[in-house]
């Protein structure tokens, strides 16, 4: 009878320990599920950020090409302005020369 009582007590103790371990295991399982969900959210956020960086890089490349084109156009326009300044200076010289010849005739 005493042996049976000791076995029952040991069985009760083991049952309590098992219940405690099961509760800890359930808590860890819940925590693991939460960590997995957070990890998945972080992965999704990373994917969105990678996509945004890709889009920003594409826009930057487009704007760089547009800027280079605008710089070439500006350089061409400056060259045209310089050419026209030369043409105007030549015309002014011709006008001055013609005025001088006209004055000499009068």
C-alpha positions in Angstrom: 0.0 0.0 0.0 2.8 2.3 0.8 4.6 1.5 -2.4 1.3 2.2 -4.3 1.0 5.5 -2.5 4.6 6.5 -3.4 3.9 5.5 -7.0 0.7 7.6 -7.1 2.6 10.6 -5.6 5.4 10.2 -8.2 2.8 9.8 -10.9 1.0 13.0 -9.7 4.3 14.8 -9.6 5.2 13.6 -13.1 1.7 14.7 -14.3 2.3 18.2 -12.8 5.7 18.4 -14.5 4.2 17.2 -17.8 1.5 19.8 -17.6 4.1 22.5 -16.8 6.3 21.4 -19.7 3.2 21.4 -22.0 2.4 24.9 -21.0 6.0 26.1 -21.6 5.9 24.3 -24.9 2.6 25.9 -25.9 4.1 29.4 -24.9 7.2 28.7 -27.0 5.1 27.5 -29.9 3.0 30.7 -29.7 6.2 32.8 -29.5 7.7 30.9 -32.5 4.6 31.5 -34.5 4.8 35.2 -33.7 8.5 35.4 -34.6 7.8 33.6 -37.9 5.0 36.1 -38.7 7.3 39.1 -37.9 10.0 37.6 -40.1 7.6 37.1 -43.0 6.5 40.7 -42.6 10.1 41.9 -42.5 10.8 39.9 -45.7 7.7 41.4 -47.4 8.8 44.9 -46.3 12.4 44.2 -47.6 10.9 43.1 -51.0 8.9 46.3 -51.2 12.0 48.4 -50.4 14.0 46.5 -53.0 11.2 47.3 -55.5 11.2 51.0 -54.5 15.0 51.2 -54.8 14.7 49.6 -58.3 12.1 52.2 -59.3 14.2 55.0 -57.9 17.3 53.8 -59.7 15.3 53.7 -63.0 14.1 57.2 -62.5 17.6 58.4 -61.6 18.9 56.8 -64.8 16.2 58.4 -66.9 16.8 61.8 -65.3 20.5 61.5 -65.7 20.0 60.8 -69.5 17.7 63.8 -69.7 20.2 66.0 -67.9 23.0 64.9 -70.2 20.8 65.7 -73.2 19.9 69.1 -71.7 23.6 69.8 -71.1 24.3 69.0 -74.8 21.4 71.1 -76.0 22.6 74.0 -73.8 26.1 73.7 -75.2 24.8 73.7 -78.7 22.7 76.8 -77.9 25.7 78.6 -76.5 27.7 77.7 -79.6 24.8 79.1 -81.8 24.7 82.3 -79.7 28.5 82.7 -80.0 28.1 82.2 -83.8 25.4 84.8 -84.0 27.5 87.2 -82.0 30.2 86.8 -84.6 27.7 87.3 -87.5 26.3 90.5 -85.8 29.9 91.8 -85.2 30.6 91.2 -88.9 27.4 93.0 -90.0 28.2 95.9 -87.7 31.7 96.1 -89.2 30.1 96.1 -92.7 27.6 98.8 -91.7 30.4 100.9 -90.2 32.5 100.4 -93.4 29.5 101.4 -95.5 28.8 104.5 -93.4 32.5 105.4 -93.8 32.3 104.9 -97.6 29.0 106.8 -97.8 30.5 109.7 -95.8 33.5 109.8 -98.0 31.2 110.1 -101.1 29.3 113.0 -99.6 
